[in-house]
Amino acid sequence: MIKKLFKNTGTHLFLIAVSFLSLFPFIWLISTALKGTDENIFEYPPVFIPKHITFVNFIETWKKIPFLIYFFNSFLVASFTVILNLILSSLAAYPLARMEFKGKNFIFCLILSTIMIPFQAIMLPVYLIVLKLHLVDSYGYTTGYLGLILPFAVNAFGIFLMRQAFLSVPKEMEEAAFIDGCSIFNIWLKILLPMTSPTLAVLAVFTFIGSWGEFLWPSILLTNKALYTLPVGVNDLQGMFSANWRYIAAGSIISIIPIIVFFLFMQKYIVSGQNEGAVKG
């Protein structure tokens, strides 16, 4: 009993240490945002608790950049990216999970192999395609949004996750629906999607977080400040020769609040969805 107690204590201490290391950047970010100009944010050893807590940095940051416009842009891009991922990933996953055709496994492996290719490796050809299709902000607001959304409308991870979820649904349910006259599309829409809703929620969370925090692609594609997303807008706080790190920290905290809220709202689906997607391989 004592041996088991000490074993669990060591495990818990290790997990607490790892959690602290993971939270360290966020804690330092909050500490920096709450410090006034009379405190050194780069002192060593670092001081996490400010001597005088102030919210002036948040107020001044809100005044310096149009947060509401950037919020709207990020929300619009992230929302449509999530919707397209849920639709296209589930549509692509359905035949890979349920239909039999020649080369199915090869196609699935080919799709999975794209996970190993970083976006930076294909960024230039994607940019040229977007440019040729006139999906940049210089051709209008709508095309600017499309240029941000369409390159991330579907990905291999989403297809894999939905395929695994569809495999966990008993085939007997589809067969019964088919006998009752239900079409393949209605089976996908009215049976498979409701039964895999936790996995859809997990995919929505991952896609939303990835889209909301995307910085590289919008910073390359956008030239019109009215279309800036939050990460690009917050980066605008940094000057050419100097940077007010207190303002940048405050702006970063404001920008990640929607991610935290969305995650807390959807967290009850994450564990059940991941477990469901891992039933079969």
C-alpha positions in Angstrom: 0.0 0.0 0.0 2.8 2.4 1.0 4.8 1.5 -2.1 1.7 2.2 -4.3 1.2 5.5 -2.6 4.8 6.6 -3.2 4.5 5.4 -6.8 1.4 7.5 -7.4 2.9 10.5 -5.6 5.9 10.4 -8.0 3.6 10.2 -11.0 1.5 13.1 -9.8 4.6 15.2 -9.0 5.9 14.5 -12.5 2.6 15.5 -14.1 2.4 18.7 -12.1 6.0 19.6 -13.2 5.1 18.9 -16.9 1.9 20.9 -16.5 3.8 23.9 -15.0 6.4 23.8 -17.9 3.5 23.8 -20.3 1.7 26.7 -18.5 4.9 28.7 -18.0 4.7 30.8 -21.2 1.0 31.6 -20.5 1.8 32.6 -16.9 4.6 34.8 -18.1 2.3 36.3 -20.7 -0.3 37.3 -18.0 2.4 38.6 -15.7 3.8 40.8 -18.4 0.4 42.1 -19.4 -0.3 43.1 -15.8 3.0 44.9 -15.1 3.4 48.6 -15.3 6.2 50.6 -16.9 8.0 50.8 -13.6 8.7 47.1 -13.5 11.3 45.2 -15.5 9.6 42.3 -17.4 13.0 40.7 -18.3 14.5 40.6 -14.8 16.2 37.4 -13.7 15.1 35.4 -11.9 11.7 36.1 -13.3 9.0 37.6 -11.0 5.6 36.3 -11.9 3.5 38.4 -9.4 3.5 42.1 -10.3 4.2 44.6 -7.6 1.3 46.8 -8.8 -1.3 45.1 -10.9 -2.5 47.4 -13.7 -5.0 46.9 -16.6 -3.7 49.9 -18.5 -1.9 47.7 -21.0 -5.2 46.0 -22.0 -7.0 49.4 -22.4 -4.2 51.0 -24.4 -3.9 47.9 -26.6 -7.6 47.9 -27.3 -7.3 51.6 -28.4 -4.2 51.0 -30.6 -5.7 48.4 -33.0 -9.3 47.7 -34.2 -9.8 44.5 -32.2 -13.5 44.2 -33.1 -12.7 44.1 -36.8 -9.9 41.6 -36.3 -12.2 39.5 -34.1 -14.9 39.5 -36.8 -12.3 38.5 -39.5 -10.9 35.7 -37.4 -14.3 34.5 -36.4 -15.5 34.5 -40.0 -12.5 32.6 -41.3 -12.4 30.1 -38.4 -16.2 29.4 -38.6 -16.2 28.7 -42.4 -13.0 26.6 -42.1 -14.6 24.5 -39.4 -17.9 24.0 -41.4 -16.0 23.0 -44.6 -13.8 20.7 -42.7 -16.7 18.9 -41.0 -18.6 18.5 -44.3 -15.7 17.6 -46.6 -13.8 15.4 -44.2 -16.9 13.4 -43.4 -17.8 13.1 -47.1 -14.3 11.9 -48.0 -14.1 9.5 -45.0 -17.4 7.8 -45.7 -16.4 5.9 -48.9 -13.0 5.0 -47.3 -14.8 3.5 -44.3 -17.9 1.9 -45.9 -17.5 1.4 -49.6 -15.5 -1.3 -51.3 -13.6 -0.2 -54.4 -10.2 -1.0 -56.0 -7.3 0.9 -54.5 -9.2 2.1 -51.4 -6.4 1.3 -49.0 -3.8 2.8 -51.3 -5.8 6.0 -51.5 -6.2 6.1 -47.8 -2.4 5.6 -47.2 -1.8 8.3 -49.8 -4.0 10.7 -47.9 -2.3 9.9 -44.6 1.1 10.4 -46.1 0.3 14.1 -46.7 0.3 14.6 -42.9 4.1 14.3 -43.0 4.4 17.2 -45.4 4.6 20.6 -43.5 2.6 23.5 -44.9 5.8 25.5 -45.4 6.9 23.0 -48.0 3.9 23.5 -50.2 3.2 27.2 -49.2 4.8 28.6 -52.4 2.8 26.5 -54.9 -0.4 27.1 -52.9 0.2 30.8 -52.9 0.7 30.8 -56.7 -2.5 28.8 -57.1 -4.4 31.3 -54.9 -2.8 34.2 -56.8 -3.8 32.7 -60.2 -7.4 32.2 -59.0 -7.5 35.8 -57.9 -8.3 34.8 -54.3 -6.2 37.5 -52.7 -7.5 40.6 -50.9 -6.5 43.0 -53.7 -9.4 41.6 -55.7 -12.0 42.3 -53.0 -13.0 41.3 -49.5 -14.8 38.1 -50.5 -11.8 36.8 -52.4 -9.5 37.7 -49.6 -11.6 35.6 -47.2 -11.7 32.7 -49.6 -8.0 32.8 -50.0 -7.7 32.3 -46.2 -10.4 29.6 -46.0 -10.1 27.3 -49.0 -6.5 26.1 -48.5 -7.5 24.7 -45.1 -11.0 23.5 -46.0 -10.0 19.8 -45.6 -7.0 18.0 -44.3 -5.8 14.4 -43.9 -6.2 14.4 -40.1 -9.9 15.2 -40.4 -10.4 12.5 -42.9 -8.6 9.9 -40.8 -10.5 10.9 -37.6 -13.9 10.7 -39.3 -13.0 7.4 -41.1 -12.1 5.8 -37.7 -15.4 7.1 -36.2 -17.5 5.7 -39.1 -15.8 2.3 -38.7 -17.0 2.2 -35.1 -20.6 2.4 -36.2 -22.2 -1.1 -36.6 -23.0 -1.9 -40.3 -26.3 -3.4 -39.3 -27.7 0.0 -38.7 -26.8 1.1 -42.3 -28.2 -2.2 -43.7 -31.5 -1.7 -41.9 -31.8 1.9 -43.2 -30.9 0.8 -46.7 -33.6 -1.9 -46.6 -36.1 0.7 -45.5 -35.3 2.7 -48.7 -32.8 5.2 -47.3 -30.3 6.4 -49.9 -26.5 6.4 -49.3 -26.5 10.1 -48.8 -29.3 10.0 -46.2 -27.5 7.2 -44.4 -24.4 9.4 -44.2 -26.5 12.5 -43.2 -29.1 11.0 -40.9 -27.4 8.0 -39.3 -23.6 8.2 -39.4 -23.2 11.9 -38.7 -25.5 11.9 -35.6 -23.8 8.8 -34.2 -20.4 10.3 -34.7 -21.2 13.8 -33.3 -18.6 13.6 -30.5 -15.9 13.0 -33.2 -17.3 15.9 -35.2 -17.0 18.1 -32.1 -13.4 17.1 -31.6 -12.6 17.9 -35.2 -14.4 21.2 -34.8 -12.2 22.1 -31.8 -8.9 21.2 -33.4 -9.8 23.0 -36.6 -11.1 26.1 -34.8 -7.9 26.3 -32.7 -5.7 25.9 -35.7 -7.5 28.4 -37.9 -7.9 31.0 -35.2 -4.2 30.9 -34.3 -2.9 30.7 -37.9 -0.3 33.5 -38.4 2.0 32.6 -41.3 -0.5 32.2 -44.1 -2.6 35.3 -43.4 0.6 37.4 -42.9 1.7 36.3 -46.4 -1.6 36.6 -48.2 -3.1 39.8 -46.7 -2.1 43.3 -47.5 -5.3 45.0 -46.6 -5.4 45.8 -42.9 -9.2 45.7 -42.9 -8.9 41.9 -43.5 -6.3 41.2 -40.9 -7.0 38.3 -38.5 -6.2 38.6 -34.8 -2.7 37.0 -34.9 -1.6 39.3 -37.7 -3.3 42.3 -36.1 -1.6 41.7 -32.7 1.7 41.4 -34.5 1.1 44.9 -35.8 1.7 46.2 -32.3 5.4 45.5 -32.9 7.2 48.5 -34.4 10.0 48.4 -36.8 12.7 49.4 -34.3 11.1 48.7 -31.0 8.3 46.7 -29.4 6.2 47.3 -26.3 6.0 43.8 -25.0 3.4 44.7 -22.4 1.0 45.7 -25.2 1.9 42.6 -27.2 1.3 40.4 -24.2 -2.1 42.1 -23.5 -3.1 41.7 -27.1 -2.1 38.1 -27.2 -4.2 37.3 -24.1 -7.2 39.1 -25.6 -6.8 37.1 -28.8 -6.7 33.7 -27.1 -9.8 34.3 -25.0 -12.2 33.0 -27.7 -10.1 29.8 -28.0 -10.3 29.2 -24.3 -14.1 29.8 -24.3 -14.6 27.5 -27.3 -12.5 24.8 -25.8 -14.2 24.9 -22.4 -17.6 24.8 -24.2 -16.6 21.8 -26.2 -14.3 19.9 -23.8 -16.9 17.4 -22.7 -16.9 16.0 -26.3 -13.1 15.7 -26.6 -12.3 12.6 -24.6 -15.4 10.7 -25.8 -14.7 11.6 -29.4 -11.0 10.6 -29.3 -11.9 7.3 -27.7 -14.6 6.7 -30.3 -12.2 7.4 -33.1 -9.7 5.0 -31.8 -11.9 1.9 -31.6 -10.8 0.5 -34.9 -7.8 0.9 -37.1 
